[in-house]
Amino acid sequence: MSIELKLSRSNRIYRPSEPLEGKIITNFPSSINHQGIRLTATGTVNLQVRGGAAGAIESFYGVVKPISIMNRKVEVRSSGKLGSGATEIPFSMTLKQRGQDNSEPFYETFHGANISIQYLITVDINRGYLHKSLSATMEFIIESEKCNLLEAPLSPEMVSFYITQDTQKHPLLPELRSGGFRVKGKISTYCSLLDSITGELTVEASSVPIRSIDIHLNRMESVLVGEMVITETSIIQTTQIADGDVCRNMTLPIYIIPPRLLTCPTVLADPFSIEFEVSIVVTFWSELSKLHPNSDPKIPRLWLAMETISLTFVRTECDW
């Protein structure tokens, strides 16, 4: 005895104004009676504040209520009977109802550490009081409406950066302070989600051999709790662009593909915000680093030099 949902699109990506279509597929060894088949589509922004994210905030844990984006219910069939074997029941439901301008906006699907924007569709087959209801749930992905998209191509916005011993706000190894180093480059800061983050980097000088150059793509999730804004930064992915002591004055390309679901257009809403940044991290050879092989890459160390740059993610008409 099984029940499953199959959406009309294999990638499960829809826009709020488009109908959500698919099939309910049941497979029973014998026919059953039911008192109705109902579909429910929900959209929710789930917020949480984890203890330690911003000091002593354990007292706020669990008090942030989720934000409801939508809750649509459709009766696919009234009471009746489902036959034995496989049965396919088509469905179609509207996600965004006209005339409801006061409803919460349809934020894009996002899976973060403290913020999750999720859209689910659930089918329930009510079998009455004497039998347990049958149900199945599937996540579908929401992306921005076409009318809200920016025109493409985007005008490139490249930001130049310099990494030297003088730009670091944390202590460095004595040999790095005395001998010095200089890394320069540029990187795009206004990016379409389906395009790559591009740029270039050049090591001009370094008194200590370089072990690795990595770029961390970070998300900054902020949640409003009472009158406090709690922000936590976490790494989404790390891309290594150099391994070992690279040649001086050689231009290294930067090419990073943002992962879907873990990124979304930058959101600045009242109760929460989702922002992004990149950290260019230069790791130097040091015996001291071997004593901390599993250290948090976000925490500055004596053998690290870094530069952090804000990013803005958008969705354009080319992403449609």
N, C-alpha and C positions, 0 to 999 in steps of 0.2 A: 504494500500500500504506500504510494508515494504521490507527492504533489510538488511541482516546480514552476518557476516563472522563467519565461524566455522572452527577452525584449527584441524589438524589431531591428535594433542596431547592435552589431557585435561589440562595438567599442563602448556602448551604453552612454554615449554623450548626447545630451539634449539641451535645447534652449528653453527658457521658461514659457515662451509663447507657442512652442511646438507641442503637439499632442504626444503623450507617452503611450506607445503602442507595443503590443506583444501578444503572447499567448500564455494561458494557464494550461499546463499539461498535467493530467492526472492518470494514474495507472493503478487500478484496483483489481484484486483477484475475483471479486464479485461485485455486483451493482450495490450502490448505497443510496439511501434517501438523505436529503439535506434540506435545511430550512433557509437556505440563501447563500450566495457566494458574493463576498464583498472585497473590494480593493481599497487600500488606504495608502496614500502617498504622503510622506512627511519630509519636511526639511527643518533641520535643527542646527543651531550653533551651540556646541557644548563647550563650556568654559570651566577650567579648573585652575586652582592655585595650589601648587605643591609646596609642602613645608620645606623651607630652606631656599626657596627661589629668590627671596629678597629679605633675608634676615629672619627675625622672629615673627613669622606670619602664620604660624600653625593655627592660631585662633580663627583665621579666616577660611581655613580649609573646608571645602564642601558647601560654602554658603552662596556661591555664585550660581544663580539659576540659569538654566539653558534658555536660549532665545529661540522662539518658534518662528520659522520662516513661512511655513505653510502646513496645512493639514487638510487634505482632500479625500473624500470618501465617495465611492461609486459602487452601486449594487450591480453586479454583472448579471446575476441570475436570481430570480426569486426561488422559492422552495420548489423542489422537484426531485429528480433522480439522476444519478450519474451511472452509466453502464460499466460493465467490467471491461478490462483491457485498457488501452491507451485512449484518452479523450483530449482533444485540443479545443480550448475555449478562447477565442480572440477577444481582445479588449482594447479600448482606447479611452484615455482620460486627459482632460485639460489641466495643466498645472497652474497656470496663471489666469485667474478669473478677471474678466474685464470689470472696470469700475471700482476696483479695490486698491485705490492709490495709497490708502493709509496703511497697507500691510507692509511687513518687513521686506526690504529689497532682497532679491535672489542673489546672494553672494555665491561665488564660484566654489565648487567642491575643494576642500583643503583638509589634509591630515597632518596636524602638527602635534607638538608635545603637550601644550596647554590649551590649544584651540583646535577644535575639529568641526568642520562644516560638512554635514553629511545629509544625503538625500536617500530615502529608503522607500521601497514599494513592498507592501505586504498583502497577500491574499489569505482570506479566512473562509473556510467552509464550515458553516454552522451545522452540526449534526444533532442539535437538541440537547436536553439535559442528561440523557442516558449515555451519550457518547462524547468523547473528547473531540473538540474542534480540530480540524486539520489546517495547517498554515505553512507558509513559506515566505521568506523575505529575501530581497535582493537590493543591492545598492546600485543606484544609477548616478551619473555624473552630470552636473550642471555647469555650463559655461555661459559667458555673457551674451546678452542679446546683440544682434547685429547692429541695431540702432545706437548702441552704446559703445561700439568699437571705434578705435582711432583709425584714421586713414593710414595706409601703408604706401611706400616704405617710410619708416621712421627716419627723421633726421638724426644722424649719428651724434651722440654726445659722449665724447671721450674726456676722461679726467686724467691728467698727468700726476704721477706720484714719485716721490723720492724716499728711499729708505737709507738712512745713514745713522751713525752712532748718535748724532745730535737730535734726530727725530724720535728717539726712543725715550719713553717716560719711565721705563723700568731699568733696574741695574743690569749691566752686561759684564761679561768676562773681562778681566783687566786687559788682556791682550787685544780684545775688540775695541775697548775704549781708547787705548793708546795707539794702536795701529790703524784703526778705522776701516771703514768699508763704504761703498756707495753703489746702490742699486736704483735704477730709474726705469720708468715705463709708463704706459697709459692703458686704460681699460674703459670699456663702455659701461655707462651707468644708467642708461634708459633703454630697456630691452623688451622686445616682444617675447612672449613665453615660448613661442615655437622657433625662435632664433637662438643663436648661441651668444654667450657672453664672450666678447673678443677683445683682444688687445695685444700688447707685446711687453717684453721685459728684457733689460740688459744689465749684466753685472759689470760695472766699470772697474771696480777695485775691491779687494778684500785682503786683509792681513792674515786672516785665518781661513783655511780651506772650507769650502761650502759642502755640506753633506746632502742637503735637499732643499728644493724650493717648492712649496705647496700653496695652493689656493683653497681656502675654506669658503664654501657658500653657506652663510648663516641665515637663520630666521630669527626675528625679534618679535615675540608674542607678548602683547600688553593686554592686561585685563583690569577693568575698573572694579575695585572692591570697596564699597563705601565711598570714602573720599580719597582713597589711595589708588594709585596706578601701579600694578605689579608687572614688571617686565622681566622676561627671561630670554636669554639668547642661547640657541643650540645650533650645532652644526648639522646641516642637511647632507652634504657630501664634500669629499676632499679630492682635489685633482692635483696630481703631481706633474709639474711642468719641467723639472730638472732633477736628475739623480747624480750626485757626486759634484766634484769641484768643476763647475762649468768654465768654459773658456771666457776670458775677459773680452768685453766689447762685442760679444756675439748676441744678436737679437733672437730672443726665444719667443715663439708665438704663444698666446693665451687663447684657449678655445674650450669653453665649458658649456655643456648642454644642461639646462635646468630640468630636473626630474618632475614629471607630471604627478599630481596629487600632493606632492610635498611642497609645491610652489603654487602660487595663484597671483592674480593681479594684486598689487599693493592695496591694502584695505585700511582706511582711517575712519572708523566708525566711533560713535560715542562710547559704547560700553566696551569696545575692544579694538585692537589694531593689529595688523599683520604687516611687518616690514622686513626688508632683506638687506644684506650687506655681504661684501667679500673681504676676506682677510688674506693678504699676501704675506706668507710666513717664510722667512729664510732661516734654515737650521745650519749651524756651524758645527764642525767636528769638535768634540770635547769629551774627555774622559768622564766628566761630571754627568753628562747626559745619559751615560750607560747605567748610572745609579737610579735613574727615573725613566725606565723604558715605557711605562704606561701612564705617564703624566697627562693631565688634561690639556689638549692642544690649544684651548682658549686662554689658558693661564700663561702670562709672560714668564719666561725663564732666562737664566743668565746666558744661555747659548742660542737664544732665539732673537730675531729682529722681525718686526711686523709692521704692517700698515693696513688700516681698515677703511673701506670706502663704502658709502651707502649706495644701494641699488633701488631702482624703481622698475617693477615689472608691470607690463600692460598687455592687453590683448588687442590685436589689430585685425583689419579686414582680411589680411592674408591668412590669419589663423582660422578663418571661418571654413 
